[in-house]
Amino acid sequence: MGTLVMIGGEIRSPDTATISVFDRGFLYGDSVFETIRTYGGELFALTEHLERLESSADKVFISVPIPIARLADEVRHLLAEAANDESYVRVVITRGGGAMGLDPNLAESPERVIIVSPLVAPPAAYYQDGITAVTFKSQRPAEVAGVGGAKLGNYLLSVLAMKQAKEAGALEALIVDGNGSVVEGASSNVFGVRDGRLITPELRTGILRGITRQRVLEQCEILGLPVEMRAPSLDELRTCDEIFITSSIREMLAIVTLDGARVGSGKPGPVYRQLLAAFRASLQS
Ligand code: PDD
């Protein structure tokens, strides 16, 4: 049990898992990645994650070095070797190493890395009481580079947003773009609820096509909850009855305080609770 790493198909212990300092993932964040979790030891939405990985790689002209069906086998193999009750899985594809310089043609061959660690799930109190968040003004690097929706290795914006969140004692930062619209979280998608209607940014804003977001939208459809696909302004979001975020690791968490101000009743609201129950029930089927 514990952390195991696989680099280019070879299993390594964490202390011997190293890649070159010339790897462009290290030098430039020239890589794409996915984060996946298990439920009952089974990988959640593995195929969707690996398809998104391939799509992110395509957007930035990195070729995934092996077919994703084989990558899936490697992930399953490493997971079995790690033998954790529940795991956190990171799959990274970098453009690889080569002579120094920005030109992507300098890269010799793409590198694949899989990391499996014991899952650290959010404490139950976060689901019961909700969490606090701050806002952070910025554009996502993927949008700036014209490759919106790609899960790029360069997460510096999210790192800085989380620094601000931590300094304020918060657990997430909501990214507010140049138009004053809330587009997503540092590592999550965002939903607002007003008068029983959900509001969530459309994919065209360049956000990550969150797999949890998609599952939640499916539950909205089943439950007959109306959804408006648009990025709310920060003012609008602040006055929503409920706000929640979605992500693979954190599932769904209600934001009950935003920038120090109470959201709605200050407790996880009925729409959040209904959707969380439906989402969790859908995992059993
Ligand atoms: N992050 N938006 C961003 C910027 C993210 O980093 C993530 C996920 C999401 C949610 O996507 P999904 O539901 O497919 O996990 C949205 C992962 C969990 C991470 O930070 O490792």
Boltz pocket constraint, residues with backbone or C-beta under 6 A from the ligand:
constraints:
  - pocket:
      binder: B
      contacts: [[A, 34], [A, 35], [A, 184], [A, 185], [A, 186], [A, 187], [A, 188], [A, 189], [A, 208], [A, 209], [A, 210], [A, 211], [A, 212], [A, 213], [A, 246], [A, 247], [A, 248], [A, 249]]
      max_distance: 6.0
